[in-house]
């Protein structure tokens, strides 16, 4: 799944307003305008998906196409901003460093599930129920493997099927 698709589906599922999306990006450390958010929410042509370069810093503006490409770092910043927007900024404990900047290295689907779990204050059982509502059965062990940190011996990369169906389940839960 591409980042544009994820942004569109998250926005629809959670009924997020344009101004709130701008605020979430800002809280995540990315300054975008309402117009830029609207451009990100337009689905690019199929040919444009081959041109994605996730190493570009935050976003790239393509003058010919009149669209902004949302890379993995920008997506992770948006999800971090969503956590702050929904739950408030967490104060680091004494001696703990500030949270690290988004790297964009981990699978965007794994990051999506982790960050949405935090932002929406979901338990693993809630996530299993949401996936079940979308028609996907997953065990607690499989979900735990997806939510683990990359590099852990039980880490499992999240496929598009789980991410797509999780967003579908969120839509069914929040929008009826």
N, C-alpha and C positions, 0 to 999 in steps of 0.2 A: 504494500500500500504506500502511496506517495504522501508526502507531508501535506500537500494541498488537500487531498482527500481526508486526511485525519483532521485538519483544521475545520473543514466544512462539516464533517460528521460530529465532532465534539461540539461545535457551535450549535448545531441543530439539536443534538441530543440534550444538551443542558440549557437550551434556549438562552444563549449568551448574546447580549446586545453588542452592537459595534463599538460603542464607547467603552464598554467593559473589556472588550478584546484589546483595545488600545491600551487601557490601564494595565491589563495582565502582561502585555508585552513590556510595558514600561517597568513594572515591578520585577520582571525577569531580566532587566538590563538592556532592552532593545527599544530604542525610540522610533516609533512608526506613527504615521498619521492615520486618520480614519480612512482616507482615500487609499493609502497603501494597504491597509487591512482588507478593504473591499477588493482590491486587485489580487491579493493573495487568496481570497475566497472564490475567485473565478477559476473555474477548472481549465487548466491549460490544454491545448490540443495534444493528441497522443504523441505527435512527433517531438514535442517539447520535453517529454519525460526522459528521453535519451540524453538530453543536454544537461542533466543535473550534475553539479559538482559540489559535493558536500564539504570541500576544503575551503570554499570561498567564505570570507569573514562576514558573518551574520546574513546579509542578503545581497543579492545581485539584481540590479535593475537592467532589464533588457529593453533598450529604447525602441528597437524595431518591433518587438512583440507587445510593448506596453503592459508588461506584467512583472511581478516581483516573484522570484523563486525563493521558496522557504526551505532552507537547508536544515540538517539535523541539529546544529547548534542553536539555530533560531527556534526550532520546534521545542527543544529542551528548555530554552529560556522562557518560552511561552508557558510551558507546563509548570516551571518553577514559579512564574508569576501567578499562575492560577492557584497554586498552593498558598502563596502569600495573600492573594485576593480573598480566597475562601476561608483561610484559617488564621491569617495574621502573620506578621514577621516573627520568626523564632529568634530569641536572644541566645547567642552562643554561651555555653557554660564557661566559667573562668578556666583559662588554660587551653580551651578548644579553639582551633582556627575557624575563621569564617568558612561557610560552605564553599566548596570548590566551584570554580567556573565550569559551565558545561563544556564537555570535551567533544561531544558529537560522535564518539567512537563506538559506544554500545548500540545495539540494535534499537531502532526507534520504537519498535513494537514493545519491547521489554520496558523501555523507559516510559512509554505511554501508560502501560498497565500499572507500573509502580507509582508514577506521579498522580494518576487519577485515583488510585487507591488512597493515597495520602490526602489529596485535595478534597475528596468526597467523604473522608473518614469511613472508608469501607473496611470490613473485616474480610478474611479469606472466604468465610461462608457466604457473605454478601456477594462477593465476586463470583463464586460458584453458582449462586442463585441467578445472578444476572446472565451468566453464560447459559445456564439451563433454560432460562426464559427465551433465549435466542435460538435454542435447539442444539446446544453443544454440551455434552457431558464431559466433565473434567474432574479428576480426583484432586484432593487437597495436596497430595504429593507432587502431582504434575504442576499445579499452580505454584506451589512453593519453589519448584525448580525454575519456573519462569521468572519469579520475583527475586531470585538470588542475584548476587553481584557477579558480574562477568569474571571468570577466572576461578570461581568456586567449583569444586569437583562435581557438584550436582547441578550446575547451571545448565539450563536448556534455553536455546534461542526461541523466542516467540514467533510463530508464523503469522502470516497475514490472516489466516482463518480465525485464529483466536482473537486477534485485535479487531477485525471487522465485526465478528459476532459479539464481542464485548461492547463495542459502540452501538451495535444494533440493540442489544439488551438494555443498555443505558437509555436509548431512545424509547423503548417500550416502557421502561420503569418511570422515567421522568416526564414523558409526553403522552403516555397512555396509548 
